[in-house]
Amino acid sequence: MARELKHHVTQETFDRYGRINGDNDIIHYDHGYALKRGFPGTLGHGLMVMGYAAELATREYGDAWYRRGRLHVKWTDPVFPDDEVAMSLDDSGELQGTVGSRTVLVGEASLSK
């Protein structure tokens, strides 16, 4: 069963995700604006990162995830262009998303009864 997956994200990843979900917040697209706000680059969409958690849960729980899946997450640090997001899921259903030594997401994935 899947326990970890990794996604390398780029500005194009952010741009494509934004076109799909309609999120036009400039912090995801304008590098200069992100710098002025104190970040080293544009910010990845939180729901995009959460999608990686859902992808891992789908791999772990199979078809049952579509009917009984439960996902709870908290974003703890931003994701930037050229980051590699590593999402892990342990036996108790605890999720953790990291970029290098930074934790960017914590939460849990489970199946309801």
C-alpha positions as CSV (number, residue, x, y, z in Angstrom):
1,M,0.0,0.0,0.0
2,A,1.1,3.5,-0.7
3,R,2.7,5.3,2.3
4,E,4.4,8.3,0.6
5,L,4.2,10.2,-2.6
6,K,6.2,13.2,-3.9
7,H,5.3,16.0,-6.2
8,H,7.7,18.5,-7.6
9,V,5.8,21.8,-8.0
10,T,6.6,24.7,-10.2
11,Q,5.0,28.1,-11.0
12,E,3.3,26.3,-13.9
13,T,1.8,23.9,-11.4
14,F,0.4,26.8,-9.5
15,D,-0.9,28.5,-12.7
16,R,-2.6,25.4,-14.0
17,Y,-4.2,24.7,-10.6
18,G,-5.5,28.3,-10.4
19,R,-7.0,28.1,-13.9
20,I,-8.9,24.9,-12.8
21,N,-10.2,26.2,-9.5
22,G,-10.6,29.9,-10.4
23,D,-8.4,31.1,-7.6
24,N,-7.1,34.5,-8.9
25,D,-5.3,35.6,-5.7
26,I,-2.2,37.4,-6.9
27,I,0.0,35.8,-4.2
28,H,0.0,32.6,-6.3
29,Y,1.1,34.3,-9.5
30,D,3.1,37.5,-9.0
31,H,6.6,36.9,-7.8
32,G,7.3,40.6,-7.1
33,Y,4.1,40.9,-5.1
34,A,5.1,37.8,-3.0
35,L,8.5,39.3,-2.3
36,K,6.9,42.6,-1.1
37,R,4.7,40.5,1.2
38,G,7.9,38.9,2.8
39,F,7.8,35.5,1.0
40,P,10.7,34.1,-1.1
41,G,8.3,33.4,-4.0
42,T,4.7,32.8,-4.9
43,L,2.7,30.6,-2.7
44,G,1.2,27.2,-3.7
45,H,-2.5,26.8,-3.4
46,G,-3.5,25.2,0.0
47,L,-6.2,23.1,-1.7
48,M,-3.6,21.9,-4.2
49,V,-1.4,20.6,-1.5
50,M,-4.4,19.1,0.3
51,G,-5.1,17.3,-3.0
52,Y,-1.8,15.5,-2.7
53,A,-3.0,14.2,0.7
54,A,-6.2,13.0,-0.8
55,E,-4.3,11.4,-3.6
56,L,-2.2,9.4,-1.1
57,A,-5.4,8.4,0.9
58,T,-7.0,7.2,-2.4
59,R,-3.9,5.0,-3.0
60,E,-4.0,3.7,0.5
61,Y,-7.7,3.0,0.9
62,G,-8.7,2.2,-2.6
63,D,-12.3,2.5,-3.9
64,A,-13.7,2.8,-0.3
65,W,-12.1,6.2,-0.1
66,Y,-14.6,7.6,-2.6
67,R,-17.6,6.5,-0.5
68,R,-16.3,6.7,3.1
69,G,-13.1,8.8,3.0
70,R,-12.6,11.5,5.7
71,L,-9.8,14.1,5.4
72,H,-8.8,16.7,8.0
73,V,-5.7,18.9,7.4
74,K,-4.0,22.0,8.7
75,W,-1.5,24.0,6.6
76,T,1.6,24.9,8.6
77,D,4.0,26.4,6.1
78,P,3.9,27.6,2.5
79,V,4.9,25.7,-0.6
80,F,6.9,27.6,-3.2
81,P,7.8,27.0,-6.8
82,D,10.5,24.3,-7.3
83,D,9.6,22.7,-4.0
84,E,9.3,18.9,-3.7
85,V,6.3,18.1,-1.5
86,A,6.5,14.7,0.2
87,M,3.2,13.5,1.6
88,S,3.3,10.6,4.1
89,L,0.5,8.5,5.7
90,D,1.2,6.2,8.7
91,D,-0.7,3.2,9.9
92,S,-2.9,5.3,12.3
93,G,-4.0,7.6,9.4
94,E,-1.7,10.5,10.4
95,L,-0.8,12.7,7.4
96,Q,2.3,14.8,7.1
97,G,3.4,16.9,4.2
98,T,7.0,18.1,4.1
99,V,9.3,20.1,2.0
100,G,12.8,19.2,3.1
101,S,12.9,19.7,6.8
102,R,9.8,22.0,6.8
103,T,6.4,20.6,7.7
104,V,3.8,22.2,5.4
105,L,0.7,20.1,6.2
106,V,-0.5,17.9,9.1
107,G,-3.7,16.0,9.4
108,E,-5.4,12.7,9.2
109,A,-7.1,10.5,6.6
110,S,-9.5,7.7,7.5
111,L,-12.5,5.8,6.4
112,S,-15.9,6.4,8.2
113,K,-17.7,3.3,9.5
